[in-house]
Amino acid sequence: MEPRAIDIANMFIEDGINMAMEYLNDQENRKKIIETGINIAQQAIMIAKM
């Protein structure tokens, strides 16, 4: 039986989640993510004030 498109999509999602979890297990990577989020928020606030 051929895998359905939804099954293939679910495999990609699961692989992506697993890769993200591995990345976030590293404390330095978590710090980078937080710093990036703060920068994005600061830029959004600056744009909103224009």
N, CA, C and O of each residue as an XYZ file, in Angstrom:
200
protein
N       0.845     -1.185      0.000
C       0.000      0.000      0.000
C       0.892      1.251      0.000
O       1.823      1.353      0.799
N       0.608      2.175     -0.877
C       1.365      3.423     -0.995
C       1.071      4.330      0.198
O      -0.070      4.421      0.651
N       2.118      5.006      0.708
C       1.842      5.956      1.788
C       1.037      7.146      1.261
O       1.267      7.625      0.151
N       0.114      7.601      2.059
C      -0.686      8.760      1.675
C       0.115     10.029      1.914
O       1.078     10.030      2.681
N      -0.284     11.096      1.260
C       0.414     12.377      1.400
C       0.430     12.827      2.854
O       1.425     13.382      3.321
N      -0.658     12.594      3.569
C      -0.723     13.008      4.976
C       0.289     12.237      5.815
O       0.873     12.794      6.745
N       0.502     10.962      5.498
C       1.483     10.156      6.222
C       2.903     10.671      5.967
O       3.720     10.741      6.885
N       3.182     11.026      4.728
C       4.498     11.566      4.381
C       4.708     12.903      5.084
O       5.783     13.162      5.625
N       3.681     13.749      5.075
C       3.771     15.040      5.749
C       4.024     14.843      7.238
O       4.828     15.564      7.830
N       3.354     13.884      7.844
C       3.546     13.611      9.271
C       4.974     13.160      9.568
O       5.531     13.512     10.608
N       5.568     12.386      8.665
C       6.951     11.956      8.863
C       7.889     13.164      8.838
O       8.801     13.265      9.659
N       7.660     14.084      7.886
C       8.477     15.289      7.820
C       8.324     16.124      9.092
O       9.305     16.648      9.619
N       7.093     16.245      9.579
C       6.837     17.014     10.799
C       7.548     16.376     11.987
O       8.194     17.071     12.770
N       7.434     15.074     12.122
C       8.084     14.378     13.232
C       9.600     14.550     13.164
O      10.244     14.807     14.181
N      10.171     14.408     11.961
C      11.618     14.585     11.806
C      12.024     16.008     12.174
O      13.034     16.212     12.847
N      11.241     16.993     11.735
C      11.540     18.385     12.049
C      11.488     18.656     13.536
O      12.346     19.356     14.074
N      10.495     18.110     14.199
C      10.371     18.291     15.650
C      11.549     17.645     16.366
O      12.109     18.225     17.297
N      11.922     16.452     15.935
C      13.056     15.776     16.568
C      14.349     16.565     16.371
O      15.153     16.681     17.296
N      14.548     17.099     15.186
C      15.742     17.897     14.920
C      15.743     19.168     15.770
O      16.780     19.561     16.305
N      14.586     19.801     15.891
C      14.483     21.016     16.709
C      14.769     20.710     18.172
O      15.454     21.481     18.844
N      14.258     19.608     18.665
C      14.486     19.241     20.068
C      15.967     18.976     20.314
O      16.499     19.374     21.351
N      16.640     18.310     19.377
C      18.075     18.078     19.512
C      18.817     19.409     19.544
O      19.732     19.591     20.347
N      18.430     20.333     18.681
C      19.067     21.649     18.617
C      18.886     22.394     19.932
O      19.825     23.007     20.441
N      17.677     22.339     20.477
C      17.373     23.077     21.701
C      17.936     22.425     22.962
O      17.934     23.041     24.028
N      18.413     21.199     22.856
C      19.049     20.559     24.010
C      20.359     21.246     24.368
O      20.834     21.129     25.497
N      20.944     21.958     23.416
C      22.200     22.682     23.642
C      21.877     24.052     24.236
O      21.132     24.832     23.642
N      22.437     24.338     25.401
C      22.163     25.590     26.115
C      22.522     26.806     25.273
O      21.797     27.801     25.294
N      23.623     26.749     24.533
C      24.052     27.880     23.701
C      23.038     28.146     22.584
O      22.771     29.301     22.253
N      22.480     27.096     22.011
C      21.466     27.268     20.969
C      20.197     27.906     21.528
O      19.578     28.747     20.877
N      19.813     27.499     22.745
C      18.643     28.106     23.382
C      18.862     29.595     23.593
O      17.957     30.401     23.378
N      20.073     29.956     24.016
C      20.408     31.365     24.236
C      20.285     32.143     22.919
O      19.750     33.252     22.902
N      20.772     31.571     21.833
C      20.696     32.232     20.520
C      19.234     32.451     20.107
O      18.882     33.510     19.589
N      18.404     31.457     20.337
C      16.981     31.557     19.980
C      16.319     32.685     20.767
O      15.569     33.483     20.205
N      16.597     32.747     22.054
C      15.998     33.788     22.906
C      16.478     35.169     22.473
O      15.682     36.102     22.367
N      17.774     35.298     22.224
C      18.316     36.589     21.783
C      17.696     37.026     20.459
O      17.376     38.201     20.278
N      17.530     36.102     19.555
C      16.910     36.422     18.264
C      15.471     36.861     18.457
O      15.027     37.820     17.825
N      14.733     36.169     19.325
C      13.347     36.539     19.607
C      13.242     37.936     20.195
O      12.336     38.696     19.854
N      14.170     38.270     21.078
C      14.177     39.609     21.679
C      14.440     40.657     20.607
O      13.782     41.696     20.578
N      15.404     40.389     19.723
C      15.703     41.335     18.638
C      14.505     41.537     17.712
O      14.213     42.663     17.310
N      13.822     40.465     17.378
C      12.642     40.565     16.514
C      11.563     41.399     17.195
O      10.942     42.254     16.563
N      11.341     41.150     18.483
C      10.331     41.900     19.230
C      10.696     43.380     19.277
O       9.822     44.229     19.100
N      11.965     43.708     19.512
C      12.392     45.098     19.568
C      12.181     45.787     18.216
O      11.735     46.933     18.169
N      12.497     45.101     17.132
C      12.286     45.670     15.799
C      10.804     45.878     15.520
O      10.418     46.890     14.935
N       9.976     44.930     15.932
C       8.534     45.068     15.717
C       7.987     46.262     16.485
O       7.126     46.982     15.978
N       8.470     46.478     17.689
C       8.027     47.618     18.495
C       8.447     48.930     17.814
O       7.668     49.881     17.749
N       9.689     48.968     17.308
C      10.164     50.170     16.626
C       9.320     50.477     15.393
O       8.985     51.634     15.136
N       8.982     49.447     14.637
C       8.168     49.636     13.431
C       6.771     50.097     13.807
O       6.207     50.972     13.150
N       6.210     49.512     14.860
C       4.857     49.893     15.294
C       4.783     51.337     15.750
O       3.732     51.968     15.638
N       5.883     51.868     16.261
C       5.893     53.256     16.734
C       5.996     54.249     15.595
O       5.763     55.440     15.803
N       6.334     53.801     14.407
C       6.493     54.724     13.258
C       5.163     55.257     12.797
O       5.107     56.040     11.849
